[in-house]
Amino acid sequence: MTELQVLDIMYQTFQTAVRLTMPFLLTSMVVGVVIAIFQAATQINEQTLTFVPKFLTILVVMGLLGSTILATLQDFLRNMMTLIIGG
């Protein structure tokens, strides 16, 4: 295996990781900003007020994108297995 192939595998791995985590990170960030603006406007400083909505939105995103994430992981695993086998 050449250095170029190893770098390509690393690139694919990081690209897949970013593609899989970005929906969760973006929704969590948007919900966090909205809750922070609400807390600043009402001067309520409750920690569970930020945790529960973020958790629920992440569950919703997981429910909506779960099959797509699983298919992406399966494709990535198939590609890696073919590289390991030598095909």
C-alpha positions, -999 to 999 in steps of 0.1 A, spaced: 0 0 0 15 33 -10 15 66 9 -10 80 -16 -35 52 -9 -31 57 29 -37 94 25 -68 87 3 -82 64 30 -76 90 57 -93 116 35 -123 94 29 -125 86 66 -125 122 77 -149 132 49 -173 105 60 -171 115 97 -178 151 88 -207 142 66 -223 120 93 -218 144 122 -226 177 105 -265 175 107 -263 168 144 -238 196 151 -257 222 130 -291 214 146 -276 215 180 -258 248 173 -290 264 159 -311 252 188 -284 264 213 -283 299 198 -321 302 198 -323 290 234 -294 314 244 -312 343 228 -344 333 247 -325 330 280 -308 364 274 -342 380 267 -360 365 297 -330 363 321 -337 327 328 -304 308 335 -315 272 337 -291 245 325 -318 219 316 -335 245 294 -306 241 269 -301 204 273 -336 190 268 -344 208 235 -310 200 221 -314 163 230 -349 162 215 -338 178 182 -309 154 180 -333 125 185 -355 139 157 -325 143 133 -315 107 142 -350 95 134 -351 114 101 -315 106 89 -308 73 106 -313 52 75 -292 75 54 -264 75 80 -265 37 81 -264 34 43 -234 58 42 -216 38 69 -223 5 51 -209 19 18 -178 32 36 -173 -2 53 -177 -20 20 -151 2 4 -127 -4 33 -132 -41 31 -125 -43 -6 -92 -24 1 -83 -48 29 -91 -78 8 -70 -63 -20 -96 -59 -46 
